[in-house]
């Protein structure tokens, strides 16, 4: 039902959570399971708790890093129990589900869950374009991974398709995370060559990267930005050579 929506689990420790996640996914029509460095997989406990959804475990894709798991996705939503000091747009479960449903009409998207004890680290959230939080009892809001997956998969299953939004997203041809990271690497190289990056400016680079993730330029716009940076690099090299020649 949702072949372009993948569920990504990062460094899951308890194999039972893998099986329970597969079961939660299958009941809501999701089939694409990605596992980043699971502690024990495959494992009999995972198969047992999958309760008939072991086909999802058998076809699960195991990755060495979160970057590898989501590099070809245009939308990556990280599930976080708390808001981080990161300038990522935060969704509630329904908003996240609607965004995933809509954008999956144009390409692959991902919903990412972190470790049982520590969740997603900030450097992993940096690979996300958005984050989602599940509100609960403020005195006891602890959900295990499979419960969180079930809630969000339920919202995806019941989300109303937004046809106009889907058409716009398809027309815009949003770039993959890998393409965005290629642009960010190019930007960092250009800023370093210009002498802009030094100490305090490192934070400015992070803020620029977050800005572009939030702005979400389409493929055409990203191409224009890369051309602009390349032109500025050439102009900077020419200016540097002139200054060097003048001091001979």
N, C-alpha and C positions, 0 to 999 in steps of 0.2 A: 504493500500500500504506500509506503514511503521509502522507495529505494535510494533516494538521494539524501536522506537524513541519517547521519551516523551518530551513534552513542559511543563516546570515548571514555574509557576508565583509565586513570593514571595511577600506576603502581599500587594496585589493589592488593592488600595483604591477605585477607581471608578468602579462600577459594569459594566458600559458600556465597559470598556476595556476588561473585561472577555468575553463578547459577541463578540466584534470585533476580539479578539484573536481566539475564536472558529471558526469564519467565515474565518479568514485568514488561519487557519490550514486546514479546510475542503476543501477549494479550491485547496490546494496543496497535498491532500491525507494523511494528518496526523490526527490521531484520539485520541492519548493518551495525555490527559490534566490533569496535577496535579496542585493543588492550595494549597499553603502554607499560612495558616491563612488569607484568604481573608476578607476584612472589611465587605462586604455585599454579602452574597451568600447563597442560590439562591436569585435572584432579578429580577423583571420584566424588568428593563432596560437592563440587561444582555441578557435576552431572546429576547428582541426586536432587539438589535443590532447584535445578532447572525444570524439573517436573514435566518432562515432555518437550521442553524448549531446547534440548541439547543439540538440535540441528544448528541453532544460532552459535553455540559454543564451537561446534565442529568447523564452522565456516568463519569464525572470528579471525580478524587480522591482527597479528601481534607485531608491534612496532618498538623500535629502540628509543624513540623520543616522541614527545608531543608534536614537535615540529613536523616530524615525518608523518604523523597520523592526520594532520590537518592541512598540510601544505597546499593541497589542491582545492581547498574549500574557500568560498567567498565570504561566508558568514560563520563565525566561530563564537559560540556563547559558552562562557565558563560559569559553572554553578558554584556559588560562593555563599557560605553561611553568614558572611558579614561583608559590609561594604569596605573596600580597600581604598587607600589613598591613591587611587588611579583614576584618571579622567576617562573612564569607560562608561558608556551609557548603561544604566542598570534597568533591567526588565523585571516585571513580576512574571510568574509562570505563564499567564495567559498571553501577555505581550510577546514573550519569548516564543511561545508555540505558534502564534500568528506569523511572526517574522520568519521562523524556520519553515513553516508551510509555504509561505509566499515565495521566499527566495529559493526554495528547493525546486520550484518550477523552472528556474534558469540554470541551476548548477548544484554542486554538492555543498552541503552545510553540515555543521557538527555541533553537538551538545556535549560538553566536557565536564567530567566529574573527577574530583581529586581523591586523595588518600583518606582512609578511614579516620585517622587521628588529626592530620594537619591540613587536609584539603589540598587546594591548589596553591603552590607558592607564587609569589609575585612575579618571578621571572617566567612562570608558565602562563599566568594571566596576561602577560605581555604578548602572547601568541593569540589572544582572544580579541575579537572586535567589540564584544559586549559581555556583560555579566548578568546573571539572573540569581535572585535570592527568593527563598521560600519563607514567607512569614509564618510564625507560629506563636505558641504560648511564650511570652517573654521570660517566664520563669523556668521554662523547660522546652526549648525549641530544637532539641537534638534529634535529627533524623539520620538513619543509616543510609548508605549509598543506594541500596535497592528501593527504599521508601522514596527517596528523592527522585530516583529514576521513574518510579511508578507515577508519581504526581505529575512530572513533566511530560511523560509519555501520554498520560491521560489527557492532558491539555492539548497536546499535538493531535491526538485522535479526534478530539471534539472541536478543534479550532475551525472556524468558518473560513473557507477559501476566500481570499481577497483578489478577485480576478483582475481588477484594474491595477492593483499593486504588482501582481505577478507579471503583467504585460510590461509595465514600466521597468521592472527589474530585468526581465529578459532582454528588453531593448537596450538597456544600458550596458549589458555585458560586464558586470563587475569583475575585477581581476581576482585571481586566487591570492591566498595569503602568501604563497611563494613569490608571486609577482610583486606584491606590496613590500615584502622583505628585500627583494632585489632593488627596488627603488630606494628603500631606507638605507641600504648599504651604499648605494651610489651617492645619496645625499650626505652620509657621514664622511665618505671619502673626499667629497668636494669641500665640505666644511673644514675638515682636517687640513687639507691642502691650503685653504685660505687663511689658516691660523685662527679661525673662529673658536675651535674646540680647545679649551684649556680650563681645567678645574671646574669653575662655576658654570661654564658653558656646557659641560657634559649634561647637566640637568636640562638645559635648554634643548639639547638634542632629543632627550627622552620626551619632552613636552611636544616637540615638533612631530616626533613619531606618533605620539598619541593623537595629535591633531589630525594627521593624515588618516589614521585608522578610523577616527570618528567621522571625518569628512567623507570617506569612502569614495574617492574618485573612480570613475569608470575606466575601462581600458584605454579609451581614446584620451581622456584627460590625463591619465598616468603617463601615456606616451608623450604628451605635450610637456609635462613636468620634467621628464627625463631628458628631453631635447633641450629644455631651458637650462638644466644643470650642466649638460654637456657643453652648451654654448658658453656659459659662464666659466667653466673650467678652461676652455680654450682661450677666452679673453684674459683670464687670470694668468695663464702660462705666458701669453704674449706680453702682458704688462710686466711680469717678472723678468722676462728676457730683456725687455727694454731697459729696465732699471739696472740690470746686470751690465748691459752694454754701456750705459751712461757712466758707470763707475770704473770702467777700464782705464 
